[in-house]
């Protein structure tokens, strides 16, 4: 099978995402946080206003998650389609650090990794011998997001995202409201301090359930503890 000989040859390095998430209890509180962040970061940059729909996929036996600890999603936003693989995260210096691989997705639907162009996601599926495995839709997530980028005095930047939407699995729904603070080449301590100051102002506590886990919950799937930060 294609890719079977690649696992010992080379690995495409992932992008490492480092972030901290805060669940938000109500639409009113999320609106307050958005207004607060907008005022405080008016000097940095205007927010990006995005809407996107994610479709999460796996094999019928959930092998990507259960055997490999991975989540595969197709994101569509503003006519752009991207396919991503995310790995399980670990807590490092107060942030959750997890790997991700990303590439452009086909313009139409795809059911197997072999139908992707050459790129990091196709390569990762090939490394695991999964290019011909049939991918099944699990659930979708529709989100409206406001994003600010804030340069930090210590170097790098923090990206602040306010998300609101829902996860959908058939007729079942789960509301999503959360604040994310992500590091962009910034010291972890500075990002954590920035996030902590936001959290203290609005009574937020880090943690909660990821969008992926919320969708699995709608399906009634158990998630292995090793994938707690997927």
N, C-alpha and C positions, 0 to 999 in steps of 0.2 A: 504494500500500500504506500502511496505517495506520502512522504513525510516520515515514514518509519525510520529511515536512516538519518534523519536530521537531528534527533534528540541529543545525540552525543557529539554533533558537529558544532552547532552554535545555537545561541538563544538570542532572540531580539530583545534588548533591554526594554523593560516597560517604562512608562512615565509613572513616577511615584506621586500619588496624591496625598496631601497631608491636610487634614481638616478637623474641625470640631463641629458637632451638630447640636442644636437646641430645639426640642419640640416646643411649639407655641400653642397655647391652650384654646385660643379663640380667634375669630376673624378680627375682632376689635383690637385685641392686643397686637396682632400682626400688623394692622394698619398703623398703630401707634409706633411700633418699632420701625416700620418703613419711613414714617415721617421723621422720626428722631434721627435715623441714619442719614436720611436725605439732607437734613439741616446741618448735621455735624460734618458731613463729607462734601458739602457744596463746593468747598475749596479744592477738592481732589478731582472729581470728575462727575458728570451727570450719569445717572444710572442707565444701564442697558435694560430695555424692556423686552423680554423674550417669552414666547409660548412654545411649548414642545410637547410631543407625544412620544413616549417610550413604549416599545413592545418588547417584553422579555421572552426569551426563548430558551428551551432546553430540550434534551432528548426525552423520549417518553418515560424512560426509567430514571430521569433526573440525574443522569450520570455526570453532567458538567458540574453540578453542585455537589452531589454526594461523593463522587470519586475524585474530583479534581478541585473542589472548593472554588468554583468559578461561577460568575453570572454573565450571561450574554444578553445584550440589549441592542435594539435598533432604534435610533433616535431620529425623529423627523422634526425639523424646525425651519420655517421660512423657506421651504423648498429644498433644503439641504438634508441629506440622509447620511447618517454616520452609524457604523456598527462598532460596538465596543465589547471588550471582555474586561471584567473587573475581578480581581482576586480578593480574598479575605484580608482584612486589615488587622494590624496590631497597634496597641497604644504605645506611642513613643513621645516622651516629653509633654504629655497632656493632649497630644493630637492623635488622631487615628491615621495611620500610614498604610496605604494599600496600593498595589500595582494595578495599572490599567494599560491595555493595548487598544489602539483606535485606528480605523481607516475608513475611507469613503465606502458607502454601501451602494449596491446596484440600484438603478432607478426603479426596477420592479421588485416583485417579491422574490425571495430565495428560500430554499428549503434545506440546503446542504452547504457546508463550508466550501466545497469544491466550486460553487457558483460565485464565490467572491473573487475579485481581482487579487493579484499578489499584494500582500501587505501583512502587517503584524498580526491581525486577527486570524487570517487564513493560515499564517505560519504557526500560530499557537495551536490551532485545531489540528494541523498536520502533525505537529510534534507529538500530539496525544493520540494519533491514529483515528481522528474523528472527522476527516474530510467528507466521508460518504455517509456519516450518520444523519438520520432524518431529524431535523429540528422542528419542534412543536411549539406553537404559541402558548404561553402560560397566562399572561395577563397584560394589561396596558396601564400606563400612568400618564395622565394629562396634567401639566403643570404650567402655571403662570409664574414667571420669575423676574424679580428686579435685582440687578447686580451692580455693585459699586466696587471700584478698585481704589484702595487707599495706600499710598506709599508710606512706609514706616521709617522713622528717623534712624533706626538701626540697620536699614538696608532692606531691599526687597519690598514686597507689598502684601497686604491682606486683601482677599476678595471676600466681600460680604454679599450673600445671596439670601433673599427672602422668597420662599416658595409657598405657593398655595395651589391646591388642586385635589385630585383624587386618584386612587388606584381602583381599577375596574377589572373584575373577573366574572364574566357572565353578568348576572343581575346583581351581584354583590359589589358593594362600594366601601371604600375606607378613605376618610378625609385626610389630606396631607397639609400640614402647616408647620413650617420649620425655618429656622435661621441657621445658615451655614457660614462659618468663617474658615477660609482656606488660605494656606501659605503659598506665596509665590516667591521662592528663593529668599525667604525671610527667616531670621532666627526664630526657633520654636518658642522661646521664652517671650519674645515680643508679640508673636501672634496670640499666644495664650493670654497674655496680659490685656491685649486689645479685646479679645473675645470675653474675657472675664469682666471687663469694665462694662461691656454691653449687657452681659447677663445680669450683673448686679443691678443695673438701672431698671431692668424690666422683670426681675424675679425669675430668670430662666435657669434651668438645670440641664447640664449636658447629658446626652444619652438619647433615649427614645428608640423607636423602631425605624429602621431604614425603609425606603420605598420598596426595595426588593423584599424585605422581610414582611412588610405589610401585605404585599401581594401574595406571598406564600401563605400567610395567615388566612387570607380569604379562600385559598384553595384547601386549607386544612393540612398543609404540609408541615412537618417538623423540620427544624433547621439544626444541623449538628452544631454543638457549642463551639467547635473550632472555627466556624464561619460567623461568629457573633457580630463581626463588624463588616460583613459583606454588603 
